[in-house]
Amino acid sequence: MHRLTHFCILPIALLLACLMIMLPHSASFAQGMDHGAMTAAPSAPPSVGQMLFDKIHQLIGTWDAPLGSDVITDVFQPFAIDTAILGEEWLNGKQITSTVFYIVNGELRADHYCDYLNQPRYTAVPSMDPDVIDFQFREATNLDAHPKHFHGTTWKIVDTTHLTQDWFVMGGNKPVSLAHMEFVKRPQSASASPGNTASKN
C-alpha cells in the first residue's frame, strides 16, 4: 500500500511542477497581446430597402410642382423615431393624400391613402438608374368599390432640389394613364406651410 501511494503522488507532483513553469509564460503572453489590434466583426451591409429609404429621407421638406394653372405640394417629414416617413399631398390648402414609407424585412414599402378612396400598397425596387425608385403594386384595399387607382409610381431624384414623379393610373376609363409631375424643393425658410396646391388626378 505504501508503494502504491508513492506512485499516485508522483504524477500529481509532476503536473504541479509543469503548471508552475507554464504559468509565468502564459501571463507574459497575455500582457504582450495587442488588444487594440482586435477588431469587431464587420457589420452587415445595409439592405436594399434601407438604401432606398435613405433616398426618401433626402426628400424631407416641402416640394412644389406646377400643374396647369395651379401648384401641387408634397411635404415629407419623419416620424416614429425616424423609422418611417410621412408624405402628404396638398391641394388648395387641404391635404388630399398621404403616403407612409417604412421598411419590412429589408424591403422599402409605401402605403398610399388616396383621393381615389382606396389604399394601394407598394414595394420599392431599385432601378437601373440609381436615382430612380420604382414603387411596384403589391396589394390594395377598397378596389372593389373604387377600382380606379394608382397601380405604381416611379420617382427620379434629379438632384437635391429637383424631383419627378410618374403615377400610373389603372381601373378607369382608359387602360392606363399617366400623371407626370416635376417638383422643386422650397428653401427651408419657406417650408412651413404647404400653401395652395392642385391635384395630380
N, C-alpha and C positions, 0 to 999 in steps of 0.2 A: 504493500500500500504506500509506503514512503517513496519508493522508486516511481510509482505511477503519478503521485502528486508532483514530483520533481519534473517529470516530462510535461505535465499540463501547465506548469508555471512558466517553463522556458519559452514557449511560443508567445505567451502573453507579454513577457518581458521584451522579447524581440520586437513585437508590434508597437509597444510603447516607445521604444528607442527610435524606431523609424518615424513615428509621428513627431517626436521631439526634433528630429533632424529636418523634417519637411516643413514644419510649421513656420519657422523664420523665412524660408524661401517663399512660402505662399503669401505671407504678409507683405514681403517686399514686392512681390509680383503685383498684388492688388494696389499697393501705393504707386507703383510705376505705371499703372494703366492710365491712359489719357481719356478721361471720361468726356472731355469736350469733343473728342473725335466720334463719339457715339451719336448717331443721328436717328431721329424717328423715321419710321417707315413713311414713304411718300404718300401724301393724301391722294384720294381718288380724284380723277379729273371731273369737272362739273358735267352734269348731264346735258343732253341736248335741250331739254326743257328749261334748265336753269340758264343756259346761254341765251335762249330766246326770251326768257323772262327778263334778263338783263337788258335786252334791246327794248322791250316795252318800258322798262324802268327809265330809260333815257328820254322817254316822251313826257315824263311828268311835267305838267304845266298846262297852259291854255293855247289852243290852236284854232285858227280861223281859216275857212275855205269859202271862196266866193261861189255862189250857186245862183245863176240867173241875176236878178237884181238885188239879191239878199246875201246873207252870210250864214254859214253853219259853223258851230263852235263845238269842239271837243275839249273836254277837261279831264286830265289824268291825275290821279292822286293815290298814294299808297295808303294801306290800312292793314290792320291785324299784324302789328309789329313788322311792317314792311314785307310780309309774306304774300300779300295779294295787292292788286292794283284795280282801282275802280275807274272806268272810263265812262264819262257822261256826255251825251249829245244834247245840245240846247237849240231851241228854236224860239225866236222872239221872246227871250227871257224865260222860257219854260223848258224844263227838262223833258225830253221825249223818249230817250232810250238810255239804257245802262248796260255796260259790259264788265264782267268781273274776270280778271286774269289771275290764274293760280297754277301751281304745279302739283301733279299727282303722279307718283311713281316715275319721276324723271320726265314726264310729259308736260308741256305747257297747254293748259286748257283755257277756254274762254266761253263763258255763259252769257248770252246776249238776250236782254229783256227788251223786246222790240215793240215799236209802234204799230207793227202788223198784228199785235195781240197774240203772238206766240213767242216761244223761248228756244231758239236754236242753240245748240252747244257744239263747240268746235274743238278740234285738236290741232295744234300748230305743228307744222313740219318745216324743216329748213328747205331753202331753195338753192338752185344752182347759183343764184345771185346772193351773196352773203348779206346784202342789205334788204332782202325781201323776206317777209314772214308770210307763210301760206297757211291760212286757217281753213281746215277741211271739215266739212259737216260730219258730225258724229251721231247726233240724235236731236229730237226736238219734242216739246210738249205743245199741245193745243193746235197741232196741224190739221186735225180732223175738222175743227170748226173754222180755222183760219189757214187755209193751205198756202197762201202767198207768203213767202218767207225768203230770207237771205240764206242761200244754200252754201255760201262760202265767201271768203274775202281775202284779198291779198294786199299787204301793206308794204310799201317801199320807203325806207328811211333814207331819203336822198342825202341829207346832211343834218346838222344839229338843229336847223330851223325850218327844214322842208320835209314834208311827209305826203305821200299819195296813198289813197285808199281806193280799191276797186271792190264793189259789193255786187255779187251775182244773185239776181232775183229769179226764183222759180215758183211755180204753182199759180201764176197769174194768167192773164190772157195770152201772154207771149210765152213760148217755151223757156226762153232765158232772156233776161235783160240785164243791163249793166248800169250801175251808178258809179261814176268816177269823180273823185274829189281831190283837190290839191290844197294842202294845208300849209300855212305859215305860222310858226310859233310866235306868240306875242312876247315882247320883252317882259321880264319878270315883274317890273313895276306896274305893268298894265294887265296882269293876270288875275286880279282879284274878282272881277265879275265877268260871267260869260257874255253878257251883252245881248244884242239882237242877233238871231240866227235864223237859218232856213232848213227845211227838211231835205234829206237826201232822196226821198221817195220820188 
